[in-house]
Amino acid sequence: MGRGKIEIKRIENATNRQVTYSKRRSGIMKKARELTVLCDAQVAIIMFSSTGKYHEFCSTGTDCSIKGIFDRYQQAIGTSLWIEQYENMQRTLSHLKDINRNLRTEIR
């Protein structure tokens, strides 16, 4: 006899929510490991709990890393997440330099 289906909705009780997250996190990590072994797939999982705690899984392999899988993802979809991030940081840096220059001239 199997378990009954539950309604998928947000768990209001914080303690119950954290317990459920912990149990389901273990389950999804187990499934990822199984998928890696059975199908020789490269799998990466990144999760953050509601408290901000970080958990990750990356299948074992010669060149498997979270960054490596993101790089392959970028190639597959034809975009570059890292370049966009770099360009955003360059724009922010330029903007902050302008503000700094203006403030220095005001002080004089």
WOPE-V613027 format. One record per residue. SS is DSSP state (@ for helix, = for strand, . for the rest). PSI is psi in degrees with one decimal (* if undefined). BURIAL is b if it has 16 or more other ideal C-beta (glycine too) atoms within 10 Angstrom, else e. Layout:
ss=SS psi=PSI burial=BURIAL
ss=SS psi=PSI burial=BURIAL
This chain:
ss=. psi=126.3 burial=e
ss=. psi=173.3 burial=e
ss=. psi=154.4 burial=e
ss=. psi=157.8 burial=e
ss=. psi=145.0 burial=e
ss=. psi=153.6 burial=e
ss=. psi=129.9 burial=e
ss=. psi=104.8 burial=e
ss=. psi=166.1 burial=e
ss=. psi=134.8 burial=e
ss=. psi=120.0 burial=e
ss=. psi=-37.3 burial=e
ss=. psi=120.9 burial=e
ss=@ psi=-39.7 burial=e
ss=@ psi=-47.5 burial=e
ss=@ psi=-38.2 burial=e
ss=@ psi=-43.5 burial=e
ss=@ psi=-40.0 burial=e
ss=@ psi=-44.5 burial=e
ss=@ psi=-42.0 burial=e
ss=@ psi=-45.9 burial=b
ss=@ psi=-45.0 burial=e
ss=@ psi=-45.1 burial=e
ss=@ psi=-31.8 burial=e
ss=@ psi=-46.2 burial=b
ss=@ psi=-40.8 burial=e
ss=@ psi=-43.1 burial=e
ss=@ psi=-33.2 burial=e
ss=@ psi=-39.8 burial=b
ss=@ psi=-44.1 burial=e
ss=@ psi=-38.8 burial=e
ss=@ psi=-43.5 burial=b
ss=@ psi=-43.2 burial=e
ss=@ psi=-43.5 burial=e
ss=@ psi=-38.8 burial=e
ss=@ psi=-46.0 burial=b
ss=@ psi=-48.5 burial=e
ss=@ psi=-39.9 burial=e
ss=@ psi=2.4 burial=e
ss=. psi=39.0 burial=e
ss=. psi=150.4 burial=e
ss=. psi=121.9 burial=b
ss=. psi=136.3 burial=b
ss== psi=135.0 burial=b
ss== psi=132.5 burial=b
ss== psi=127.5 burial=e
ss== psi=145.2 burial=e
ss== psi=129.6 burial=e
ss=. psi=172.3 burial=e
ss=. psi=-18.5 burial=e
ss=. psi=-1.5 burial=e
ss=. psi=4.5 burial=e
ss=. psi=138.4 burial=e
ss== psi=133.0 burial=e
ss== psi=140.9 burial=e
ss== psi=157.6 burial=e
ss== psi=135.5 burial=b
ss== psi=129.1 burial=b
ss=. psi=148.4 burial=b
ss=. psi=145.0 burial=e
ss=. psi=175.8 burial=e
ss=. psi=-38.6 burial=e
ss=. psi=27.5 burial=e
ss=. psi=120.8 burial=e
ss=. psi=161.5 burial=e
ss=@ psi=-45.7 burial=e
ss=@ psi=-42.2 burial=e
ss=@ psi=-41.2 burial=e
ss=@ psi=-38.7 burial=b
ss=@ psi=-39.9 burial=e
ss=@ psi=-43.0 burial=e
ss=@ psi=-37.8 burial=e
ss=@ psi=-44.7 burial=e
ss=@ psi=-43.3 burial=e
ss=@ psi=-38.6 burial=e
ss=@ psi=-38.2 burial=e
ss=@ psi=-5.8 burial=e
ss=. psi=32.3 burial=e
ss=. psi=165.7 burial=e
ss=. psi=103.8 burial=e
ss=@ psi=-37.7 burial=e
ss=@ psi=-38.5 burial=e
ss=@ psi=-41.7 burial=e
ss=@ psi=-42.9 burial=e
ss=@ psi=-44.2 burial=e
ss=@ psi=-44.9 burial=e
ss=@ psi=-39.7 burial=e
ss=@ psi=-42.0 burial=e
ss=@ psi=-37.3 burial=e
ss=@ psi=-42.3 burial=e
ss=@ psi=-43.0 burial=e
ss=@ psi=-43.8 burial=e
ss=@ psi=-45.0 burial=e
ss=@ psi=-43.5 burial=e
ss=@ psi=-44.4 burial=e
ss=@ psi=-34.9 burial=e
ss=@ psi=-40.4 burial=e
ss=@ psi=-44.5 burial=e
ss=@ psi=-44.3 burial=e
ss=@ psi=-45.0 burial=e
ss=@ psi=-43.1 burial=e
ss=@ psi=-41.5 burial=e
ss=@ psi=-37.3 burial=e
ss=@ psi=-38.5 burial=e
ss=@ psi=-32.4 burial=e
ss=@ psi=-37.2 burial=e
ss=@ psi=-35.4 burial=e
ss=. psi=* burial=e
